[in-house]
Amino acid sequence: QAKKFKKPQPSNFCHICASRAADVGFAFCSNIDRGYCQKTVCRKCFAKFGWDFEKATNPETKWECPHCRHECPERARCHIYFKANYRRRVRRQRMAQLEAQAQSAAHLSRPPCVVPLPALE
């Protein structure tokens, strides 16, 4: 299920190249009206990928960003964040495994608890 924003506002950064959208001009996704997307794409990225910037910025056109169409380029922020988060998750899992191994090794290296038996008469 898609995340819905309470007060959707267009992002200040291009979803693909992360440039400040105010510096170069941008188009924002039409799904912002429904509260499902806040992504923007700058004019430079439109030129780089051969997309029609004028059509996307036309108020009569309901332009969806590449993220909503599941067509993000390889260097888009979502791919970069996914890779970074994956590496963090793997690192966290590895640290938890090492911690568990260290705890079990410490537990095994303790001398056994010796309880004196009552003397037999």
Secondary structure, DSSP 8 states (H G I E B T S, - for coil): -----SS----SBBTTT--BHHHH-EEE-GGGTTTS---EEEHHHHHHHT--HHHHH-TTS----TTTTT---TTSHHHHHHHHHHHHHHHHHHHHHHHHHHHHHHHHHS-----------
